[in-house]
């Protein structure tokens, strides 16, 4: 199934949270507030840097803290780890890193060192 084939879900009423399968919600200013009612599923933040800022930090922190009790898994998808908000690295248990032009000598790269040794590829050149 392609992303565009997924049915849209406005997350406006309680019945919007009772679904099975895959649904998508296009991020809006109040999305983080709406997600506090989501349970038992997976949330994928695609191109996450585009909509996270300092204002969402508290709501995001609350979502991370309560994820186990609410039975949710969170995924941040970005073009490079420097596009992932630092808060994600605080709570991350795994990182999947594919080819990127990002350098590991930045502050986020240093945070990644807590994970198992990574084989990082920059473009086509292995380091």
Secondary structure, 3 states (H helix, E strand, C coil): CCHHHCEECCCCCHHHHCCCCCEECCCCCCHHHHHCCCCCEEEEEECHHHCCCHHHHHHHHHHHHCCCCCCEEEEEECCCHHHCCHHHHHHCCCCCCCCECCCCCCHHHHHHHHCCCCCCEECCEEC
